[in-house]
Amino acid sequence: MARVLRRKNLLCAALVAASVVLTACSSSTHKEATASPTTPAATPTATPTPTADPTADAKSAALAAYQGMWAVTVKAYNAASLDGVDDLETYTRDKALANIKVAVAYYQKNNLVVKGKPQLAPQVQAVDLASTPPRATIRDCVDTSNFLPVNKTTGQASETDGVHRHVFNSVAQRVDGKWLIGESAIDREQTC
């Protein structure tokens, strides 16, 4: 039992290390932009083509930054290294960037790598173009069923609590005309 709890805490610590606590979800009066479930292994898409609707453009660019963040995060976690992950700052900044670096250091220290890829289904919950910097909140149901830590040497999987679908909240910010993920946090109280 202690071993299961230790491994559960190990997985939770790793997920928390990759995220920060952010404010509660926006009210339901905001429009949602849905995206079909995606995997971050695909090459991040280029900057979306602008339209006449700045809010739609912001949603599209925020989602592109979010998916790019996950693509480089998966690359770093699969190797438990930042070597060769040159584009991390292309998609992240501030707390989100720091937390990814902390998580990679954690995996290195504990001789772990994360095998596989998560399944993503991000949705933009709100866009605030009047804030400084402009912000977009993103809510995702991240499925880590096929994205699990294993011992780098033995390949033995870490035991988990069996819950692999959690709400993951992020905040994208437009800085110098470019959307970046500045905050990301797993909500350990909510499964999806």
mmCIF file of the C-alpha atoms, coordinates in Angstrom:
data_MODEL
# 
_entry.id   MODEL 
# 
loop_
_atom_site.group_PDB 
_atom_site.id 
_atom_site.type_symbol 
_atom_site.label_atom_id 
_atom_site.label_alt_id 
_atom_site.label_comp_id 
_atom_site.label_asym_id 
_atom_site.label_entity_id 
_atom_site.label_seq_id 
_atom_site.pdbx_PDB_ins_code 
_atom_site.Cartn_x 
_atom_site.Cartn_y 
_atom_site.Cartn_z 
_atom_site.occupancy 
_atom_site.B_iso_or_equiv 
_atom_site.pdbx_formal_charge 
_atom_site.auth_seq_id 
_atom_site.auth_comp_id 
_atom_site.auth_asym_id 
_atom_site.auth_atom_id 
_atom_site.pdbx_PDB_model_num 
ATOM 1   C CA . MET A 1 1   ? 0.000   0.000  0.000   1.00 0.00 ? 1   MET A CA 1 
ATOM 2   C CA . ALA A 1 2   ? 2.820   2.412  0.863   1.00 0.00 ? 2   ALA A CA 1 
ATOM 3   C CA . ARG A 1 3   ? 4.435   1.654  -2.489  1.00 0.00 ? 3   ARG A CA 1 
ATOM 4   C CA . VAL A 1 4   ? 1.231   2.465  -4.365  1.00 0.00 ? 4   VAL A CA 1 
ATOM 5   C CA . LEU A 1 5   ? 0.815   5.705  -2.425  1.00 0.00 ? 5   LEU A CA 1 
ATOM 6   C CA . ARG A 1 6   ? 4.462   6.643  -3.048  1.00 0.00 ? 6   ARG A CA 1 
ATOM 7   C CA . ARG A 1 7   ? 4.073   6.074  -6.768  1.00 0.00 ? 7   ARG A CA 1 
ATOM 8   C CA . LYS A 1 8   ? 0.748   7.903  -6.821  1.00 0.00 ? 8   LYS A CA 1 
ATOM 9   C CA . ASN A 1 9   ? 2.426   10.824 -5.093  1.00 0.00 ? 9   ASN A CA 1 
ATOM 10  C CA . LEU A 1 10  ? 5.345   10.577 -7.535  1.00 0.00 ? 10  LEU A CA 1 
ATOM 11  C CA . LEU A 1 11  ? 3.004   10.886 -10.520 1.00 0.00 ? 11  LEU A CA 1 
ATOM 12  C CA . CYS A 1 12  ? 1.047   13.694 -8.885  1.00 0.00 ? 12  CYS A CA 1 
ATOM 13  C CA . ALA A 1 13  ? 4.245   15.523 -7.995  1.00 0.00 ? 13  ALA A CA 1 
ATOM 14  C CA . ALA A 1 14  ? 5.451   15.254 -11.580 1.00 0.00 ? 14  ALA A CA 1 
ATOM 15  C CA . LEU A 1 15  ? 2.171   16.541 -12.955 1.00 0.00 ? 15  LEU A CA 1 
ATOM 16  C CA . VAL A 1 16  ? 2.082   19.345 -10.422 1.00 0.00 ? 16  VAL A CA 1 
ATOM 17  C CA . ALA A 1 17  ? 5.692   20.183 -11.196 1.00 0.00 ? 17  ALA A CA 1 
ATOM 18  C CA . ALA A 1 18  ? 4.599   20.721 -14.796 1.00 0.00 ? 18  ALA A CA 1 
ATOM 19  C CA . SER A 1 19  ? 1.829   23.081 -13.838 1.00 0.00 ? 19  SER A CA 1 
ATOM 20  C CA . VAL A 1 20  ? 0.813   25.932 -11.535 1.00 0.00 ? 20  VAL A CA 1 
ATOM 21  C CA . VAL A 1 21  ? -2.409  26.802 -9.791  1.00 0.00 ? 21  VAL A CA 1 
ATOM 22  C CA . LEU A 1 22  ? -4.431  29.409 -11.631 1.00 0.00 ? 22  LEU A CA 1 
ATOM 23  C CA . THR A 1 23  ? -7.752  31.062 -11.150 1.00 0.00 ? 23  THR A CA 1 
ATOM 24  C CA . ALA A 1 24  ? -11.047 29.252 -11.486 1.00 0.00 ? 24  ALA A CA 1 
ATOM 25  C CA . CYS A 1 25  ? -12.596 28.712 -14.878 1.00 0.00 ? 25  CYS A CA 1 
ATOM 26  C CA . SER A 1 26  ? -14.365 31.589 -16.568 1.00 0.00 ? 26  SER A CA 1 
ATOM 27  C CA . SER A 1 27  ? -18.121 32.011 -16.338 1.00 0.00 ? 27  SER A CA 1 
ATOM 28  C CA . SER A 1 28  ? -20.314 30.213 -18.813 1.00 0.00 ? 28  SER A CA 1 
ATOM 29  C CA . THR A 1 29  ? -21.234 33.482 -20.487 1.00 0.00 ? 29  THR A CA 1 
ATOM 30  C CA . HIS A 1 30  ? -18.030 33.320 -22.522 1.00 0.00 ? 30  HIS A CA 1 
ATOM 31  C CA . LYS A 1 31  ? -18.109 31.642 -25.911 1.00 0.00 ? 31  LYS A CA 1 
ATOM 32  C CA . GLU A 1 32  ? -16.246 28.360 -26.265 1.00 0.00 ? 32  GLU A CA 1 
ATOM 33  C CA . ALA A 1 33  ? -14.106 27.371 -29.170 1.00 0.00 ? 33  ALA A CA 1 
ATOM 34  C CA . THR A 1 34  ? -13.805 23.633 -29.419 1.00 0.00 ? 34  THR A CA 1 
ATOM 35  C CA . ALA A 1 35  ? -11.072 21.650 -30.988 1.00 0.00 ? 35  ALA A CA 1 
ATOM 36  C CA . SER A 1 36  ? -11.128 18.008 -31.855 1.00 0.00 ? 36  SER A CA 1 
ATOM 37  C CA . PRO A 1 37  ? -8.966  15.804 -29.641 1.00 0.00 ? 37  PRO A CA 1 
ATOM 38  C CA . THR A 1 38  ? -5.375  16.077 -30.713 1.00 0.00 ? 38  THR A CA 1 
ATOM 39  C CA . THR A 1 39  ? -2.045  14.645 -29.829 1.00 0.00 ? 39  THR A CA 1 
ATOM 40  C CA . PRO A 1 40  ? 0.941   16.865 -29.265 1.00 0.00 ? 40  PRO A CA 1 
ATOM 41  C CA . ALA A 1 41  ? 3.255   14.617 -31.273 1.00 0.00 ? 41  ALA A CA 1 
ATOM 42  C CA . ALA A 1 42  ? 2.223   16.295 -34.488 1.00 0.00 ? 42  ALA A CA 1 
ATOM 43  C CA . THR A 1 43  ? 4.407   19.131 -35.638 1.00 0.00 ? 43  THR A CA 1 
ATOM 44  C CA . PRO A 1 44  ? 2.958   22.373 -34.278 1.00 0.00 ? 44  PRO A CA 1 
ATOM 45  C CA . THR A 1 45  ? 1.061   24.305 -36.888 1.00 0.00 ? 45  THR A CA 1 
ATOM 46  C CA . ALA A 1 46  ? 2.205   27.620 -38.248 1.00 0.00 ? 46  ALA A CA 1 
ATOM 47  C CA . THR A 1 47  ? 0.663   30.816 -36.978 1.00 0.00 ? 47  THR A CA 1 
ATOM 48  C CA . PRO A 1 48  ? -3.009  30.825 -38.002 1.00 0.00 ? 48  PRO A CA 1 
ATOM 49  C CA . THR A 1 49  ? -4.057  33.111 -40.847 1.00 0.00 ? 49  THR A CA 1 
ATOM 50  C CA . PRO A 1 50  ? -5.672  36.279 -39.433 1.00 0.00 ? 50  PRO A CA 1 
ATOM 51  C CA . THR A 1 51  ? -9.381  36.885 -39.999 1.00 0.00 ? 51  THR A CA 1 
ATOM 52  C CA . ALA A 1 52  ? -11.614 39.924 -39.511 1.00 0.00 ? 52  ALA A CA 1 
ATOM 53  C CA . ASP A 1 53  ? -12.511 38.698 -36.003 1.00 0.00 ? 53  ASP A CA 1 
ATOM 54  C CA . PRO A 1 54  ? -9.734  39.474 -33.461 1.00 0.00 ? 54  PRO A CA 1 
ATOM 55  C CA . THR A 1 55  ? -11.321 37.206 -30.838 1.00 0.00 ? 55  THR A CA 1 
ATOM 56  C CA . ALA A 1 56  ? -11.409 34.257 -33.235 1.00 0.00 ? 56  ALA A CA 1 
ATOM 57  C CA . ASP A 1 57  ? -7.808  34.994 -34.206 1.00 0.00 ? 57  ASP A CA 1 
ATOM 58  C CA . ALA A 1 58  ? -6.801  35.062 -30.529 1.00 0.00 ? 58  ALA A CA 1 
ATOM 59  C CA . LYS A 1 59  ? -8.531  31.736 -29.860 1.00 0.00 ? 59  LYS A CA 1 
ATOM 60  C CA . SER A 1 60  ? -6.829  30.113 -32.813 1.00 0.00 ? 60  SER A CA 1 
ATOM 61  C CA . ALA A 1 61  ? -3.391  31.483 -31.905 1.00 0.00 ? 61  ALA A CA 1 
ATOM 62  C CA . ALA A 1 62  ? -3.788  30.537 -28.225 1.00 0.00 ? 62  ALA A CA 1 
ATOM 63  C CA . LEU A 1 63  ? -4.705  26.962 -29.176 1.00 0.00 ? 63  LEU A CA 1 
ATOM 64  C CA . ALA A 1 64  ? -1.720  26.784 -31.542 1.00 0.00 ? 64  ALA A CA 1 
ATOM 65  C CA . ALA A 1 65  ? 0.573   27.907 -28.693 1.00 0.00 ? 65  ALA A CA 1 
ATOM 66  C CA . TYR A 1 66  ? -1.015  25.360 -26.334 1.00 0.00 ? 66  TYR A CA 1 
ATOM 67  C CA . GLN A 1 67  ? -0.585  22.493 -28.787 1.00 0.00 ? 67  GLN A CA 1 
ATOM 68  C CA . GLY A 1 68  ? 2.970   23.614 -29.519 1.00 0.00 ? 68  GLY A CA 1 
ATOM 69  C CA . MET A 1 69  ? 3.706   23.675 -25.784 1.00 0.00 ? 69  MET A CA 1 
ATOM 70  C CA . TRP A 1 70  ? 2.527   20.092 -25.445 1.00 0.00 ? 70  TRP A CA 1 
ATOM 71  C CA . ALA A 1 71  ? 4.527   18.942 -28.484 1.00 0.00 ? 71  ALA A CA 1 
ATOM 72  C CA . VAL A 1 72  ? 7.791   20.223 -27.019 1.00 0.00 ? 72  VAL A CA 1 
ATOM 73  C CA . THR A 1 73  ? 6.837   19.098 -23.505 1.00 0.00 ? 73  THR A CA 1 
ATOM 74  C CA . VAL A 1 74  ? 6.301   15.537 -24.726 1.00 0.00 ? 74  VAL A CA 1 
ATOM 75  C CA . LYS A 1 75  ? 9.673   15.640 -26.463 1.00 0.00 ? 75  LYS A CA 1 
ATOM 76  C CA . ALA A 1 76  ? 11.393  16.831 -23.267 1.00 0.00 ? 76  ALA A CA 1 
ATOM 77  C CA . TYR A 1 77  ? 9.576   14.379 -20.971 1.00 0.00 ? 77  TYR A CA 1 
ATOM 78  C CA . ASN A 1 78  ? 10.178  11.416 -23.318 1.00 0.00 ? 78  ASN A CA 1 
ATOM 79  C CA . ALA A 1 79  ? 13.918  12.115 -23.073 1.00 0.00 ? 79  ALA A CA 1 
ATOM 80  C CA . ALA A 1 80  ? 13.891  13.531 -19.521 1.00 0.00 ? 80  ALA A CA 1 
ATOM 81  C CA . SER A 1 81  ? 16.109  16.192 -21.012 1.00 0.00 ? 81  SER A CA 1 
ATOM 82  C CA . LEU A 1 82  ? 15.972  19.669 -22.480 1.00 0.00 ? 82  LEU A CA 1 
ATOM 83  C CA . ASP A 1 83  ? 18.776  18.810 -24.923 1.00 0.00 ? 83  ASP A CA 1 
ATOM 84  C CA . GLY A 1 84  ? 17.421  19.278 -28.432 1.00 0.00 ? 84  GLY A CA 1 
ATOM 85  C CA . VAL A 1 85  ? 14.275  21.021 -27.177 1.00 0.00 ? 85  VAL A CA 1 
ATOM 86  C CA . ASP A 1 86  ? 15.245  24.406 -28.549 1.00 0.00 ? 86  ASP A CA 1 
ATOM 87  C CA . ASP A 1 87  ? 11.721  25.644 -29.238 1.00 0.00 ? 87  ASP A CA 1 
ATOM 88  C CA . LEU A 1 88  ? 10.339  25.497 -25.689 1.00 0.00 ? 88  LEU A CA 1 
ATOM 89  C CA . GLU A 1 89  ? 10.392  29.290 -25.424 1.00 0.00 ? 89  GLU A CA 1 
ATOM 90  C CA . THR A 1 90  ? 8.587   29.506 -28.767 1.00 0.00 ? 90  THR A CA 1 
ATOM 91  C CA . TYR A 1 91  ? 5.410   28.363 -26.988 1.00 0.00 ? 91  TYR A CA 1 
ATOM 92  C CA . THR A 1 92  ? 5.899   29.034 -23.259 1.00 0.00 ? 92  THR A CA 1 
ATOM 93  C CA . ARG A 1 93  ? 6.996   31.714 -20.818 1.00 0.00 ? 93  ARG A CA 1 
ATOM 94  C CA . ASP A 1 94  ? 6.996   32.528 -17.131 1.00 0.00 ? 94  ASP A CA 1 
ATOM 95  C CA . LYS A 1 95  ? 5.499   29.877 -14.843 1.00 0.00 ? 95  LYS A CA 1 
ATOM 96  C CA . ALA A 1 96  ? 4.632   27.429 -17.622 1.00 0.00 ? 96  ALA A CA 1 
ATOM 97  C CA . LEU A 1 97  ? 8.223   27.460 -18.894 1.00 0.00 ? 97  LEU A CA 1 
ATOM 98  C CA . ALA A 1 98  ? 9.674   27.180 -15.383 1.00 0.00 ? 98  ALA A CA 1 
ATOM 99  C CA . ASN A 1 99  ? 7.386   24.286 -14.480 1.00 0.00 ? 99  ASN A CA 1 
ATOM 100 C CA . ILE A 1 100 ? 8.355   22.279 -17.550 1.00 0.00 ? 100 ILE A CA 1 
ATOM 101 C CA . LYS A 1 101 ? 12.014  22.778 -16.670 1.00 0.00 ? 101 LYS A CA 1 
ATOM 102 C CA . VAL A 1 102 ? 11.344  21.729 -13.056 1.00 0.00 ? 102 VAL A CA 1 
ATOM 103 C CA . ALA A 1 103 ? 9.512   18.605 -14.223 1.00 0.00 ? 103 ALA A CA 1 
ATOM 104 C CA . VAL A 1 104 ? 12.368  17.620 -16.547 1.00 0.00 ? 104 VAL A CA 1 
ATOM 105 C CA . ALA A 1 105 ? 14.849  18.079 -13.674 1.00 0.00 ? 105 ALA A CA 1 
ATOM 106 C CA . TYR A 1 106 ? 12.599  15.932 -11.477 1.00 0.00 ? 106 TYR A CA 1 
ATOM 107 C CA . TYR A 1 107 ? 12.522  13.145 -14.061 1.00 0.00 ? 107 TYR A CA 1 
ATOM 108 C CA . GLN A 1 108 ? 16.313  13.309 -14.453 1.00 0.00 ? 108 GLN A CA 1 
ATOM 109 C CA . LYS A 1 109 ? 16.880  13.187 -10.699 1.00 0.00 ? 109 LYS A CA 1 
ATOM 110 C CA . ASN A 1 110 ? 14.575  10.178 -10.303 1.00 0.00 ? 110 ASN A CA 1 
ATOM 111 C CA . ASN A 1 111 ? 15.865  8.299  -13.386 1.00 0.00 ? 111 ASN A CA 1 
ATOM 112 C CA . LEU A 1 112 ? 12.466  8.497  -15.061 1.00 0.00 ? 112 LEU A CA 1 
ATOM 113 C CA . VAL A 1 113 ? 11.248  9.170  -18.575 1.00 0.00 ? 113 VAL A CA 1 
ATOM 114 C CA . VAL A 1 114 ? 7.651   9.562  -19.654 1.00 0.00 ? 114 VAL A CA 1 
ATOM 115 C CA . LYS A 1 115 ? 6.734   7.160  -22.422 1.00 0.00 ? 115 LYS A CA 1 
ATOM 116 C CA . GLY A 1 116 ? 4.040   7.800  -25.000 1.00 0.00 ? 116 GLY A CA 1 
ATOM 117 C CA . LYS A 1 117 ? 1.858   10.812 -25.669 1.00 0.00 ? 117 LYS A CA 1 
ATOM 118 C CA . PRO A 1 118 ? -1.172  12.317 -23.952 1.00 0.00 ? 118 PRO A CA 1 
ATOM 119 C CA . GLN A 1 119 ? -4.476  12.811 -25.698 1.00 0.00 ? 119 GLN A CA 1 
ATOM 120 C CA . LEU A 1 120 ? -5.640  16.418 -25.700 1.00 0.00 ? 120 LEU A CA 1 
ATOM 121 C CA . ALA A 1 121 ? -9.000  18.110 -26.262 1.00 0.00 ? 121 ALA A CA 1 
ATOM 122 C CA . PRO A 1 122 ? -8.375  21.818 -25.537 1.00 0.00 ? 122 PRO A CA 1 
ATOM 123 C CA . GLN A 1 123 ? -11.077 24.474 -25.591 1.00 0.00 ? 123 GLN A CA 1 
ATOM 124 C CA . VAL A 1 124 ? -10.671 28.216 -25.277 1.00 0.00 ? 124 VAL A CA 1 
ATOM 125 C CA . GLN A 1 125 ? -12.953 29.280 -22.435 1.00 0.00 ? 125 GLN A CA 1 
ATOM 126 C CA . ALA A 1 126 ? -12.466 33.045 -22.612 1.00 0.00 ? 126 ALA A CA 1 
ATOM 127 C CA . VAL A 1 127 ? -10.501 35.741 -24.374 1.00 0.00 ? 127 VAL A CA 1 
ATOM 128 C CA . ASP A 1 128 ? -9.714  39.129 -22.842 1.00 0.00 ? 128 ASP A CA 1 
ATOM 129 C CA . LEU A 1 129 ? -8.069  41.343 -25.428 1.00 0.00 ? 129 LEU A CA 1 
ATOM 130 C CA . ALA A 1 130 ? -8.378  44.412 -23.167 1.00 0.00 ? 130 ALA A CA 1 
ATOM 131 C CA . SER A 1 131 ? -6.148  43.031 -20.410 1.00 0.00 ? 131 SER A CA 1 
ATOM 132 C CA . THR A 1 132 ? -2.421  43.749 -20.271 1.00 0.00 ? 132 THR A CA 1 
ATOM 133 C CA . PRO A 1 133 ? -1.155  41.513 -21.709 1.00 0.00 ? 133 PRO A CA 1 
ATOM 134 C CA . PRO A 1 134 ? -4.149  40.147 -23.651 1.00 0.00 ? 134 PRO A CA 1 
ATOM 135 C CA . ARG A 1 135 ? -5.142  36.719 -22.310 1.00 0.00 ? 135 ARG A CA 1 
ATOM 136 C CA . ALA A 1 136 ? -6.975  33.583 -23.317 1.00 0.00 ? 136 ALA A CA 1 
ATOM 137 C CA . THR A 1 137 ? -7.939  30.843 -20.869 1.00 0.00 ? 137 THR A CA 1 
ATOM 138 C CA . ILE A 1 138 ? -7.790  27.278 -22.107 1.00 0.00 ? 138 ILE A CA 1 
ATOM 139 C CA . ARG A 1 139 ? -9.354  24.237 -20.488 1.00 0.00 ? 139 ARG A CA 1 
ATOM 140 C CA . ASP A 1 140 ? -8.372  20.750 -21.530 1.00 0.00 ? 140 ASP A CA 1 
ATOM 141 C CA . CYS A 1 141 ? -9.146  17.192 -20.549 1.00 0.00 ? 141 CYS A CA 1 
ATOM 142 C CA . VAL A 1 142 ? -5.700  15.610 -20.693 1.00 0.00 ? 142 VAL A CA 1 
ATOM 143 C CA . ASP A 1 143 ? -5.734  11.827 -20.957 1.00 0.00 ? 143 ASP A CA 1 
ATOM 144 C CA . THR A 1 144 ? -2.431  10.372 -19.764 1.00 0.00 ? 144 THR A CA 1 
ATOM 145 C CA . SER A 1 145 ? -3.407  6.714  -20.189 1.00 0.00 ? 145 SER A CA 1 
ATOM 146 C CA . ASN A 1 146 ? -0.607  6.374  -22.749 1.00 0.00 ? 146 ASN A CA 1 
ATOM 147 C CA . PHE A 1 147 ? 1.761   8.953  -21.223 1.00 0.00 ? 147 PHE A CA 1 
ATOM 148 C CA . LEU A 1 148 ? 3.263   7.369  -18.145 1.00 0.00 ? 148 LEU A CA 1 
ATOM 149 C CA . PRO A 1 149 ? 6.542   7.613  -16.243 1.00 0.00 ? 149 PRO A CA 1 
ATOM 150 C CA . VAL A 1 150 ? 8.834   4.604  -16.366 1.00 0.00 ? 150 VAL A CA 1 
ATOM 151 C CA . ASN A 1 151 ? 12.234  3.862  -14.904 1.00 0.00 ? 151 ASN A CA 1 
ATOM 152 C CA . LYS A 1 152 ? 14.774  4.922  -17.537 1.00 0.00 ? 152 LYS A CA 1 
ATOM 153 C CA . THR A 1 153 ? 17.071  1.979  -16.779 1.00 0.00 ? 153 THR A CA 1 
ATOM 154 C CA . THR A 1 154 ? 14.636  -0.877 -16.215 1.00 0.00 ? 154 THR A CA 1 
ATOM 155 C CA . GLY A 1 155 ? 11.643  0.312  -18.224 1.00 0.00 ? 155 GLY A CA 1 
ATOM 156 C CA . GLN A 1 156 ? 9.410   -0.629 -15.288 1.00 0.00 ? 156 GLN A CA 1 
ATOM 157 C CA . ALA A 1 157 ? 6.277   1.507  -15.163 1.00 0.00 ? 157 ALA A CA 1 
ATOM 158 C CA . SER A 1 158 ? 5.537   3.556  -12.086 1.00 0.00 ? 158 SER A CA 1 
ATOM 159 C CA . GLU A 1 159 ? 2.339   2.606  -10.353 1.00 0.00 ? 159 GLU A CA 1 
ATOM 160 C CA . THR A 1 160 ? -0.429  5.207  -10.499 1.00 0.00 ? 160 THR A CA 1 
ATOM 161 C CA . ASP A 1 161 ? -3.792  5.674  -8.884  1.00 0.00 ? 161 ASP A CA 1 
ATOM 162 C CA . GLY A 1 162 ? -5.449  4.605  -12.137 1.00 0.00 ? 162 GLY A CA 1 
ATOM 163 C CA . VAL A 1 163 ? -6.941  8.031  -12.857 1.00 0.00 ? 163 VAL A CA 1 
ATOM 164 C CA . HIS A 1 164 ? -5.567  9.239  -16.162 1.00 0.00 ? 164 HIS A CA 1 
ATOM 165 C CA . ARG A 1 165 ? -7.981  11.986 -17.229 1.00 0.00 ? 165 ARG A CA 1 
ATOM 166 C CA . HIS A 1 166 ? -7.634  15.336 -15.503 1.00 0.00 ? 166 HIS A CA 1 
ATOM 167 C CA . VAL A 1 167 ? -8.681  18.895 -16.194 1.00 0.00 ? 167 VAL A CA 1 
ATOM 168 C CA . PHE A 1 168 ? -5.706  21.017 -17.224 1.00 0.00 ? 168 PHE A CA 1 
ATOM 169 C CA . ASN A 1 169 ? -6.118  24.807 -17.202 1.00 0.00 ? 169 ASN A CA 1 
ATOM 170 C CA . SER A 1 170 ? -3.806  27.185 -19.015 1.00 0.00 ? 170 SER A CA 1 
ATOM 171 C CA . VAL A 1 171 ? -3.500  30.887 -19.683 1.00 0.00 ? 171 VAL A CA 1 
ATOM 172 C CA . ALA A 1 172 ? -2.100  32.097 -22.977 1.00 0.00 ? 172 ALA A CA 1 
ATOM 173 C CA . GLN A 1 173 ? -0.775  35.642 -23.174 1.00 0.00 ? 173 GLN A CA 1 
ATOM 174 C CA . ARG A 1 174 ? -0.002  37.814 -26.191 1.00 0.00 ? 174 ARG A CA 1 
ATOM 175 C CA . VAL A 1 175 ? 3.449   39.284 -25.713 1.00 0.00 ? 175 VAL A CA 1 
ATOM 176 C CA . ASP A 1 176 ? 5.162   41.272 -28.468 1.00 0.00 ? 176 ASP A CA 1 
ATOM 177 C CA . GLY A 1 177 ? 2.448   40.148 -30.895 1.00 0.00 ? 177 GLY A CA 1 
ATOM 178 C CA . LYS A 1 178 ? 2.930   36.448 -30.172 1.00 0.00 ? 178 LYS A CA 1 
ATOM 179 C CA . TRP A 1 179 ? 0.752   34.114 -28.098 1.00 0.00 ? 179 TRP A CA 1 
ATOM 180 C CA . LEU A 1 180 ? 2.598   32.101 -25.442 1.00 0.00 ? 180 LEU A CA 1 
ATOM 181 C CA . ILE A 1 181 ? 1.422   29.840 -22.630 1.00 0.00 ? 181 ILE A CA 1 
ATOM 182 C CA . GLY A 1 182 ? 2.328   31.647 -19.412 1.00 0.00 ? 182 GLY A CA 1 
ATOM 183 C CA . GLU A 1 183 ? 0.513   29.450 -16.884 1.00 0.00 ? 183 GLU A CA 1 
ATOM 184 C CA . SER A 1 184 ? -0.622  25.824 -16.847 1.00 0.00 ? 184 SER A CA 1 
ATOM 185 C CA . ALA A 1 185 ? -2.042  23.787 -13.986 1.00 0.00 ? 185 ALA A CA 1 
ATOM 186 C CA . ILE A 1 186 ? -3.551  20.385 -13.502 1.00 0.00 ? 186 ILE A CA 1 
ATOM 187 C CA . ASP A 1 187 ? -6.712  20.456 -11.417 1.00 0.00 ? 187 ASP A CA 1 
ATOM 188 C CA . ARG A 1 188 ? -6.213  17.409 -9.219  1.00 0.00 ? 188 ARG A CA 1 
ATOM 189 C CA . GLU A 1 189 ? -9.733  17.775 -7.845  1.00 0.00 ? 189 GLU A CA 1 
ATOM 190 C CA . GLN A 1 190 ? -11.394 17.353 -11.249 1.00 0.00 ? 190 GLN A CA 1 
ATOM 191 C CA . THR A 1 191 ? -11.371 14.367 -13.522 1.00 0.00 ? 191 THR A CA 1 
ATOM 192 C CA . CYS A 1 192 ? -12.953 14.444 -16.937 1.00 0.00 ? 192 CYS A CA 1 
# 
